[in-house]
Each structure stands twice: as C-alpha cells, then as structure tokens.
Amino acid sequence: MSTSFSEQELAVVRRHGSALFIPVILLGGVGGAFFFVDSKLNQSWQHQALLAFVFLFALFFWLLPSIRFFTNKYELSSNRVLVHRGLTGNRIEEASWGELTGVSVTKTFGLWIRGAGDVRLHREFGADLVLHSVPKAKRLARDIEGFMSKRVGMGK
C-alpha cells in the first residue's frame, strides 16, 4: 500500500496594507496639483506635457507599487513556505519545513505603529527566509512555531 502526501495550502499572507498608503497619497496629491496647474496653462502642448508627466508619475509611483503589492505574497503550505517577490511575483524563494529551525519577529518603530512586523524563519543552512511587514506578526510566528512543533512530533 502506497501513501501519497499531497500539499495543502495552509495560509496566504500579504504585506500590511499600509504599504499602499504613500502611493495613494502621492496619487491624490499629483491629481490635485494637475487640476490646479492645468487651469493656468494657455497652450495645448503645455496641457499635453503636463498630462504626460502626471501619467508617468502615476505609473511609477502608484500603479507599479500597487501591482507589486498584490502580486507579492507569502504562501504557507503543509510541506513548505513560498515567498513570491518581484513586480509580477514570479521570483520564488522557498524553504521546506524540515530545514527551518526557528521563528523570530522583529519590529521597528514604524512597523510597531502599524501593528506589523518582520517574521524571520531561521534555516538550518543558508540565509533566513524573511516575511517582511506582515500584519499580526507575533500571532503568525506563534502559529508557525505550533505547526513546526506538531511536525516534529509527527516525525516530519
């Protein structure tokens, strides 16, 4: 009789939503400045140049950070931890639960204010896997530690 172990998704975690705060504020400020400045311009080429500038500014400082926020994620499954990074989320870093030795949480003042933290998954060999700016980081770290201790009790 053969036993197959399938991988089950336990959780998908994203960065704290406050990562979008500055891009949204910049978009509102540029939009407001556009309407203020546009009414003072006389030539049509000036309107078009201003519109092109606002479009490029919005692209680089609002749209790209927003796409990056929604495509980057941390997946916790029954067999491993996957970290999707990059603009499209296709750069993947992974670690199996067997190679992880511990969990710690670090909080800077800014992360503490937002109720977030960096969860660091310590590897036996190699660099630690860091889940940046995770909401409710201490709770997530406790849940991960509990899952890791259950896996050790099951014999991995």
C-alpha positions as a Markdown table, in Angstrom:
| # | Residue | x | y | z |
|---|---|---|---|---|
| 1 | Met | 0.0 | 0.0 | 0.0 |
| 2 | Ser | 1.5 | 3.4 | -1.0 |
| 3 | Thr | 0.8 | 6.6 | 0.8 |
| 4 | Ser | 0.9 | 9.9 | -1.1 |
| 5 | Phe | 1.4 | 13.1 | 0.7 |
| 6 | Ser | -0.3 | 16.0 | -1.1 |
| 7 | Glu | 0.5 | 19.5 | -0.4 |
| 8 | Gln | -2.3 | 21.6 | 1.2 |
| 9 | Glu | -2.3 | 25.4 | 1.3 |
| 10 | Leu | -2.5 | 26.5 | 5.0 |
| 11 | Ala | -2.4 | 30.3 | 4.5 |
| 12 | Val | -1.5 | 33.1 | 2.1 |
| 13 | Val | -0.2 | 36.2 | 3.8 |
| 14 | Arg | 0.5 | 39.6 | 2.2 |
| 15 | Arg | 2.3 | 42.7 | 3.4 |
| 16 | His | 0.5 | 45.1 | 5.6 |
| 17 | Gly | -2.0 | 47.2 | 3.7 |
| 18 | Ser | -0.2 | 50.4 | 4.9 |
| 19 | Ala | 2.3 | 49.7 | 2.1 |
| 20 | Leu | -0.2 | 51.4 | -0.2 |
| 21 | Phe | -0.6 | 54.5 | 1.9 |
| 22 | Ile | 2.2 | 56.6 | 0.4 |
| 23 | Pro | 1.4 | 55.7 | -3.2 |
| 24 | Val | -2.3 | 56.6 | -2.7 |
| 25 | Ile | -1.4 | 59.9 | -1.1 |
| 26 | Leu | 1.1 | 60.7 | -3.9 |
| 27 | Leu | -1.6 | 59.9 | -6.5 |
| 28 | Gly | -4.1 | 62.2 | -4.8 |
| 29 | Gly | -1.5 | 65.0 | -4.5 |
| 30 | Val | -0.5 | 64.8 | -8.1 |
| 31 | Gly | -4.1 | 64.7 | -9.2 |
| 32 | Gly | -4.9 | 67.8 | -7.2 |
| 33 | Ala | -1.8 | 69.6 | -8.5 |
| 34 | Phe | -2.8 | 68.7 | -12.0 |
| 35 | Phe | -6.2 | 70.3 | -11.8 |
| 36 | Phe | -4.7 | 73.4 | -10.1 |
| 37 | Val | -1.9 | 73.8 | -12.6 |
| 38 | Asp | -3.8 | 72.8 | -15.7 |
| 39 | Ser | -6.2 | 75.7 | -15.5 |
| 40 | Lys | -3.3 | 78.2 | -15.5 |
| 41 | Leu | -1.8 | 76.9 | -18.8 |
| 42 | Asn | -2.5 | 78.6 | -22.1 |
| 43 | Gln | -1.0 | 76.4 | -24.8 |
| 44 | Ser | -2.3 | 72.9 | -25.8 |
| 45 | Trp | 1.2 | 71.5 | -25.8 |
| 46 | Gln | 1.6 | 72.6 | -22.2 |
| 47 | His | -1.6 | 70.7 | -21.3 |
| 48 | Gln | -0.3 | 67.6 | -23.1 |
| 49 | Ala | 3.1 | 67.8 | -21.5 |
| 50 | Leu | 1.6 | 68.2 | -18.0 |
| 51 | Leu | -0.8 | 65.3 | -18.7 |
| 52 | Ala | 2.1 | 63.1 | -19.8 |
| 53 | Phe | 4.1 | 64.0 | -16.7 |
| 54 | Val | 1.2 | 63.2 | -14.4 |
| 55 | Phe | 0.6 | 59.9 | -16.3 |
| 56 | Leu | 4.2 | 58.8 | -15.9 |
| 57 | Phe | 4.3 | 59.9 | -12.3 |
| 58 | Ala | 1.1 | 57.9 | -11.6 |
| 59 | Leu | 2.5 | 54.9 | -13.4 |
| 60 | Phe | 5.8 | 54.8 | -11.5 |
| 61 | Phe | 4.7 | 55.9 | -8.0 |
| 62 | Trp | 1.2 | 54.4 | -7.8 |
| 63 | Leu | 0.5 | 51.7 | -10.4 |
| 64 | Leu | 3.8 | 49.8 | -10.1 |
| 65 | Pro | 3.8 | 49.7 | -6.3 |
| 66 | Ser | 0.1 | 48.6 | -6.3 |
| 67 | Ile | 0.8 | 45.8 | -8.8 |
| 68 | Arg | 3.8 | 44.7 | -6.7 |
| 69 | Phe | 1.7 | 44.8 | -3.5 |
| 70 | Phe | -1.0 | 42.5 | -5.0 |
| 71 | Thr | 1.4 | 40.1 | -6.7 |
| 72 | Asn | 3.9 | 39.6 | -3.8 |
| 73 | Lys | 2.7 | 37.1 | -1.2 |
| 74 | Tyr | 3.9 | 34.5 | 1.3 |
| 75 | Glu | 2.3 | 31.1 | 1.0 |
| 76 | Leu | 2.4 | 28.6 | 3.9 |
| 77 | Ser | 1.6 | 25.1 | 2.8 |
| 78 | Ser | 1.8 | 21.7 | 4.6 |
| 79 | Asn | 5.2 | 21.0 | 3.1 |
| 80 | Arg | 7.0 | 24.3 | 2.5 |
| 81 | Val | 7.0 | 28.1 | 2.7 |
| 82 | Leu | 7.0 | 30.0 | -0.6 |
| 83 | Val | 7.9 | 33.7 | -1.0 |
| 84 | His | 6.7 | 35.4 | -4.2 |
| 85 | Arg | 8.7 | 38.5 | -5.0 |
| 86 | Gly | 9.2 | 40.9 | -7.8 |
| 87 | Leu | 6.8 | 43.0 | -9.9 |
| 88 | Thr | 4.9 | 40.0 | -11.2 |
| 89 | Gly | 5.5 | 37.8 | -8.2 |
| 90 | Asn | 7.3 | 35.2 | -10.3 |
| 91 | Arg | 10.6 | 35.2 | -8.4 |
| 92 | Ile | 10.0 | 32.5 | -5.9 |
| 93 | Glu | 12.1 | 31.6 | -2.8 |
| 94 | Glu | 11.1 | 28.5 | -0.9 |
| 95 | Ala | 12.1 | 26.6 | 2.2 |
| 96 | Ser | 10.7 | 23.2 | 3.3 |
| 97 | Trp | 9.5 | 22.9 | 6.9 |
| 98 | Gly | 12.3 | 20.4 | 7.5 |
| 99 | Glu | 15.1 | 22.9 | 7.0 |
| 100 | Leu | 13.6 | 25.5 | 9.3 |
| 101 | Thr | 14.9 | 25.6 | 12.9 |
| 102 | Gly | 13.0 | 28.5 | 14.4 |
| 103 | Val | 11.0 | 31.7 | 14.1 |
| 104 | Ser | 11.6 | 35.2 | 15.4 |
| 105 | Val | 9.8 | 38.5 | 15.0 |
| 106 | Thr | 11.5 | 41.9 | 14.6 |
| 107 | Lys | 9.6 | 45.2 | 14.8 |
| 108 | Thr | 10.9 | 48.6 | 14.0 |
| 109 | Phe | 9.0 | 51.7 | 15.4 |
| 110 | Gly | 7.2 | 52.2 | 12.1 |
| 111 | Leu | 6.1 | 48.5 | 11.9 |
| 112 | Trp | 5.0 | 48.6 | 15.6 |
| 113 | Ile | 2.8 | 51.6 | 14.9 |
| 114 | Arg | 1.1 | 49.8 | 12.1 |
| 115 | Gly | 0.7 | 46.6 | 14.0 |
| 116 | Ala | 3.0 | 44.7 | 11.7 |
| 117 | Gly | 6.4 | 43.0 | 11.9 |
| 118 | Asp | 9.0 | 41.1 | 10.1 |
| 119 | Val | 8.8 | 37.3 | 10.6 |
| 120 | Arg | 12.2 | 35.6 | 10.2 |
| 121 | Leu | 12.2 | 31.9 | 9.5 |
| 122 | His | 15.6 | 30.6 | 10.6 |
| 123 | Arg | 17.1 | 27.9 | 8.3 |
| 124 | Glu | 19.5 | 25.2 | 9.4 |
| 125 | Phe | 21.8 | 26.1 | 6.5 |
| 126 | Gly | 21.8 | 29.2 | 4.4 |
| 127 | Ala | 20.2 | 32.6 | 4.7 |
| 128 | Asp | 17.0 | 33.1 | 6.8 |
| 129 | Leu | 13.7 | 33.5 | 5.0 |
| 130 | Val | 12.1 | 36.9 | 5.9 |
| 131 | Leu | 8.4 | 37.7 | 5.6 |
| 132 | His | 8.5 | 41.5 | 5.5 |
| 133 | Ser | 5.9 | 43.8 | 7.1 |
| 134 | Val | 3.4 | 41.0 | 8.0 |
| 135 | Pro | 0.2 | 42.1 | 9.9 |
| 136 | Lys | -0.2 | 40.5 | 13.3 |
| 137 | Ala | 3.4 | 39.1 | 13.1 |
| 138 | Lys | 3.6 | 37.8 | 16.6 |
| 139 | Arg | 0.4 | 35.7 | 16.2 |
| 140 | Leu | 1.7 | 34.3 | 12.8 |
| 141 | Ala | 5.0 | 33.4 | 14.5 |
| 142 | Arg | 3.2 | 31.6 | 17.3 |
| 143 | Asp | 1.1 | 29.7 | 14.7 |
| 144 | Ile | 4.2 | 28.8 | 12.7 |
| 145 | Glu | 6.0 | 27.6 | 15.8 |
| 146 | Gly | 3.0 | 25.5 | 16.8 |
| 147 | Phe | 2.9 | 23.9 | 13.3 |
| 148 | Met | 6.6 | 23.2 | 13.4 |
| 149 | Ser | 6.4 | 21.6 | 16.8 |
| 150 | Lys | 3.5 | 19.4 | 15.6 |
| 151 | Arg | 5.6 | 18.3 | 12.6 |
| 152 | Val | 8.5 | 17.4 | 14.8 |
| 153 | Gly | 6.1 | 15.4 | 17.0 |
| 154 | Met | 4.8 | 13.6 | 13.9 |
| 155 | Gly | 8.3 | 12.7 | 12.8 |
| 156 | Lys | 8.3 | 15.1 | 9.9 |
